[in-house]
Amino acid sequence: MAARITDEEWDKLSPENFETHSLLRAVDVVDELRDDLNDGEYATPPQLRTDLLKLHQLAMAVINERSRSQVADLFELAGNLDEQVSYMMTKLEEIQDTLSRLTALYPDSLCYGNLDGDG
């Protein structure tokens, strides 16, 4: 059963209002992030998880145990992770922008459950 939408809503669903290849770019972005988020070889956790646990260990040593000798390591790792996560967020925002452009075209007619044929 096809959803019934108005002709005006149908006209909005056009290449002028949304370029479908932007969804393929979103897939490419996910592929870029896979190294950061995939399990490693032999099902080891993602490196990001391992690095965050290492950062916690360093923070415990520096902040809670007052270990001055590990301050440089703490902030070097924190800076690297901050850059990595910032990059990931930028890429995820690209995906969100693409999805927002598509969902902005959501036909009002679909909100009313009108599912009885083509418009």
MARDRENLUM-184522 format. One line per field, with one value per residue: x, y negated, z negated of N, C-alpha, C, O in turn; residue number from 1. Coordinates in pm, whole numbers, m for minus. Layout:
BEGIN
n_east <- [X|...]
n_north <- [Y|...]
n_up <- [Z|...]
ca_east <- [X|...]
ca_north <- [Y|...]
ca_up <- [Z|...]
c_east <- [X|...]
c_north <- [Y|...]
c_up <- [Z|...]
o_east <- [X|...]
o_north <- [Y|...]
o_up <- [Z|...]
torse <- [NUM|...]
END
This chain:
BEGIN
n_east <- [83|71|174|m35|15|7|0|159|333|455|589|791|965|1212|1505|1601|1550|1666|1962|2026|2272|2405|2350|2509|2755|2734|2754|3019|3140|3080|3233|3486|3496|3503|3748|3797|3591|3540|3569|3883|4144|4091|3866|3923|3859|3753|4014|3975|3822|4007|4204|4065|4028|4295|4349|4187|4323|4567|4470|4372|4615|4751|4569|4430|4627|4835|5062|5321|5494|5352|5202|5255|5211|4940|4816|4902|4781|4513|4481|4522|4305|4097|4119|4068|3803|3670|3702|3554|3300|3253|3233|3009|2821|2803|2669|2431|2337|2277|2072|1887|1821|1684|1473|1341|1183|967|648|353|114|170|174|m81|m156|m250|m288|m389|m333|m196|m107]
n_north <- [117|m212|m531|m815|m1128|m1484|m1657|m1884|m1823|m1602|m1722|m1852|m1651|m1621|m1629|m1889|m1972|m1784|m1612|m1292|m1165|m1268|m1105|m887|m1007|m1033|m767|m726|m889|m749|m525|m643|m677|m426|m305|m426|m334|m63|279|417|630|975|931|730|440|116|m117|m373|m334|m193|m389|m588|m460|m441|m712|m768|m618|m758|m1008|m943|m881|m1129|m1326|m1215|m1068|m1237|m1235|m1378|m1305|m1201|m1393|m1520|m1308|m1262|m1500|m1506|m1275|m1338|m1566|m1456|m1276|m1457|m1596|m1381|m1302|m1542|m1561|m1335|m1414|m1631|m1498|m1336|m1536|m1619|m1401|m1421|m1669|m1603|m1412|m1575|m1756|m1585|m1487|m1725|m1746|m1591|m1483|m1647|m1514|m1250|m1244|m1213|m958|m873|m631|m520|m465|m617|m968]
n_up <- [0|94|m29|m52|74|117|437|431|220|334|546|408|352|512|729|717|462|299|313|396|400|187|m24|30|m11|m285|m360|m286|m477|m711|m658|m680|m953|m1053|m1122|m1364|m1521|m1486|m1598|m1675|m1542|m1600|m1755|m1938|m2140|m2005|m1924|m2022|m2254|m2410|m2431|m2573|m2815|m2891|m2917|m3136|m3328|m3336|m3422|m3672|m3798|m3783|m3883|m4107|m4243|m4241|m4066|m3927|m3724|m3513|m3393|m3142|m2962|m3011|m2915|m2652|m2542|m2598|m2437|m2181|m2169|m2192|m1949|m1773|m1843|m1796|m1518|m1446|m1534|m1367|m1123|m1178|m1207|m943|m834|m981|m888|m622|m661|m791|m590|m420|m587|m627|m410|m462|m399|m505|m482|m540|m811|m893|m853|m604|m397|m160|125|432|481]
ca_east <- [0|153|126|m98|62|m46|85|257|433|526|679|906|1055|1278|1651|1631|1535|1750|2049|2036|2412|2453|2340|2630|2862|2717|2811|3164|3179|3077|3352|3601|3494|3508|3874|3787|3482|3534|3650|4011|4173|4056|3756|3966|3774|3806|4127|3923|3785|4132|4270|3991|4063|4432|4337|4134|4433|4659|4404|4373|4751|4788|4476|4399|4749|4928|5185|5369|5570|5263|5123|5274|5142|4796|4767|4927|4674|4387|4479|4503|4168|4010|4122|4002|3659|3623|3694|3441|3177|3235|3186|2873|2735|2778|2563|2309|2290|2216|1945|1795|1770|1585|1353|1269|1089|864|514|256|10|208|148|m221|m180|m324|m214|m478|m309|m109|m168]
ca_north <- [0|m333|m646|m919|m1263|m1582|m1687|m1984|m1749|m1519|m1809|m1884|m1536|m1632|m1650|m2029|m1989|m1689|m1534|m1161|m1123|m1311|m988|m808|m1077|m999|m633|m746|m945|m637|m446|m713|m664|m285|m275|m476|m272|83|367|447|769|1073|874|636|320|6|m187|m488|m286|m163|m516|m656|m392|m483|m849|m758|m570|m871|m1111|m893|m895|m1270|m1405|m1153|m1021|m1351|m1192|m1481|m1246|m1157|m1508|m1540|m1199|m1286|m1606|m1468|m1183|m1414|m1650|m1368|m1227|m1571|m1615|m1267|m1309|m1660|m1521|m1244|m1492|m1708|m1404|m1297|m1651|m1614|m1302|m1477|m1772|m1534|m1355|m1685|m1808|m1489|m1484|m1852|m1726|m1498|m1533|m1658|m1414|m1124|m1257|m1182|m817|m857|m525|m449|m482|m725|m1101]
ca_up <- [0|104|m105|30|43|212|552|388|144|431|621|323|353|642|719|684|317|227|400|334|384|55|m113|54|m82|m426|m373|m283|m607|m806|m629|m736|m1098|m1091|m1191|m1501|m1596|m1467|m1678|m1613|m1507|m1705|m1834|m2041|m2136|m1925|m1985|m2095|m2387|m2479|m2461|m2679|m2941|m2923|m2965|m3272|m3413|m3353|m3502|m3810|m3850|m3797|m3964|m4237|m4311|m4236|m3998|m3835|m3613|m3406|m3347|m2998|m2893|m3025|m2828|m2512|m2503|m2600|m2317|m2064|m2170|m2165|m1803|m1709|m1868|m1724|m1378|m1433|m1549|m1243|m1022|m1212|m1176|m799|m814|m1036|m795|m508|m705|m820|m462|m371|m672|m610|m299|m509|m364|m614|m461|m604|m955|m920|m828|m478|m331|m69|268|482|490]
c_east <- [89|90|69|m47|7|52|194|370|518|629|803|1009|1123|1428|1689|1628|1621|1830|2075|2180|2471|2442|2460|2752|2854|2774|2964|3215|3181|3200|3478|3611|3509|3637|3868|3690|3474|3613|3778|4023|4145|3955|3804|3880|3835|3918|4081|3885|3910|4202|4198|4017|4204|4431|4284|4245|4532|4598|4398|4511|4784|4699|4454|4524|4860|5062|5225|5435|5481|5178|5135|5201|4990|4748|4797|4815|4539|4373|4455|4360|4069|4005|4046|3850|3599|3606|3572|3308|3149|3179|3042|2775|2706|2665|2430|2252|2220|2079|1843|1737|1663|1459|1275|1166|973|725|420|148|42|183|7|m258|m259|m249|m297|m457|m223|m185|m140]
c_north <- [m125|m446|m749|m1054|m1358|m1602|m1787|m1916|m1663|m1601|m1847|m1772|m1527|m1654|m1795|m2052|m1892|m1608|m1400|m1115|m1172|m1197|m896|m874|m1046|m859|m643|m799|m834|m549|m510|m692|m519|m249|m318|m394|m120|156|397|594|859|1017|787|510|212|m67|m307|m448|m259|m291|m593|m590|m429|m626|m851|m716|m684|m980|m1069|m914|m1041|m1341|m1345|m1114|m1124|m1314|m1295|m1421|m1206|m1270|m1525|m1433|m1218|m1387|m1580|m1376|m1254|m1501|m1569|m1317|m1338|m1599|m1505|m1276|m1431|m1630|m1431|m1319|m1575|m1618|m1360|m1412|m1659|m1517|m1358|m1585|m1710|m1479|m1463|m1745|m1715|m1491|m1616|m1842|m1634|m1555|m1535|m1551|m1282|m1127|m1213|m1039|m788|m757|m453|m483|m601|m855|m1156]
c_up <- [0|23|m9|m18|149|328|515|309|237|507|541|325|489|622|686|533|236|328|334|317|251|m46|m93|m10|m232|m453|m373|m417|m712|m784|m685|m887|m1144|m1165|m1338|m1585|m1583|m1572|m1602|m1577|m1626|m1803|m1950|m2030|m2047|m1999|m2067|m2238|m2471|m2521|m2572|m2815|m2986|m2977|m3108|m3369|m3441|m3441|m3649|m3873|m3877|m3898|m4103|m4315|m4309|m4174|m3893|m3710|m3495|m3348|m3195|m2918|m2896|m2923|m2680|m2463|m2500|m2475|m2191|m2055|m2142|m2015|m1731|m1723|m1798|m1576|m1356|m1443|m1424|m1134|m1052|m1187|m1026|m768|m863|m945|m675|m547|m736|m693|m405|m456|m667|m498|m338|m478|m484|m603|m529|m755|m990|m885|m702|m392|m225|78|302|490|618]
o_east <- [174|m32|119|m63|m35|170|307|487|639|741|909|1128|1094|1472|1797|1695|1645|1774|2139|2209|2575|2517|2508|2841|2957|2835|3031|3322|3273|3262|3568|3721|3527|3634|3926|3704|3406|3709|3779|3927|4171|3958|3734|3832|3955|3917|4141|3913|3918|4253|4262|4026|4229|4503|4332|4258|4575|4667|4417|4522|4839|4748|4459|4528|4967|5166|5169|5433|5533|5091|5034|5136|4921|4651|4725|4761|4460|4266|4377|4300|3968|3897|3970|3777|3487|3506|3497|3214|3034|3089|2961|2660|2597|2576|2327|2130|2115|1982|1724|1619|1564|1348|1157|1072|890|690|409|97|m49|171|m21|m375|m329|m156|m275|m550|m181|m307|m182]
o_north <- [m139|m453|m768|m1090|m1315|m1568|m1776|m1948|m1652|m1556|m1872|m1796|m1438|m1693|m1820|m2142|m1916|m1544|m1393|m1035|m1124|m1194|m834|m805|m1035|m835|m575|m759|m827|m503|m440|m688|m494|m172|m253|m386|m56|105|400|670|821|1050|773|478|214|m77|m340|m521|m298|m302|m657|m659|m446|m658|m928|m772|m703|m1037|m1151|m960|m1074|m1410|m1416|m1126|m1103|m1358|m1298|m1482|m1180|m1245|m1544|m1463|m1194|m1362|m1629|m1396|m1232|m1509|m1609|m1316|m1317|m1622|m1532|m1258|m1424|m1669|m1448|m1290|m1586|m1658|m1349|m1388|m1701|m1545|m1345|m1592|m1758|m1497|m1445|m1780|m1761|m1498|m1618|m1922|m1601|m1663|m1436|m1504|m1210|m1022|m1181|m1002|m687|m795|m334|m525|m677|m857|m1267]
o_up <- [m88|8|101|m135|256|318|561|328|219|530|598|302|569|514|633|483|117|416|229|228|208|m144|m188|m59|m298|m558|m452|m464|m793|m880|m733|m943|m1263|m1260|m1425|m1707|m1662|m1629|m1479|m1581|m1741|m1922|m2050|m1921|m2017|m2122|m2169|m2333|m2588|m2633|m2656|m2916|m3105|m3072|m3191|m3478|m3554|m3526|m3739|m3987|m3982|m3987|m4203|m4438|m4366|m4223|m3784|m3603|m3386|m3264|m3128|m2818|m2797|m2852|m2593|m2355|m2408|m2415|m2104|m1948|m2074|m1960|m1638|m1626|m1747|m1515|m1260|m1369|m1381|m1061|m959|m1151|m987|m688|m796|m927|m632|m474|m710|m688|m348|m402|m700|m492|m253|m526|m557|m704|m570|m818|m1105|m886|m695|m320|m202|147|214|505|648]
torse <- [1|2|3|4|5|6|7|8|9|10|11|12|13|14|15|16|17|18|19|20|21|22|23|24|25|26|27|28|29|30|31|32|33|34|35|36|37|38|39|40|41|42|43|44|45|46|47|48|49|50|51|52|53|54|55|56|57|58|59|60|61|62|63|64|65|66|67|68|69|70|71|72|73|74|75|76|77|78|79|80|81|82|83|84|85|86|87|88|89|90|91|92|93|94|95|96|97|98|99|100|101|102|103|104|105|106|107|108|109|110|111|112|113|114|115|116|117|118|119]
END
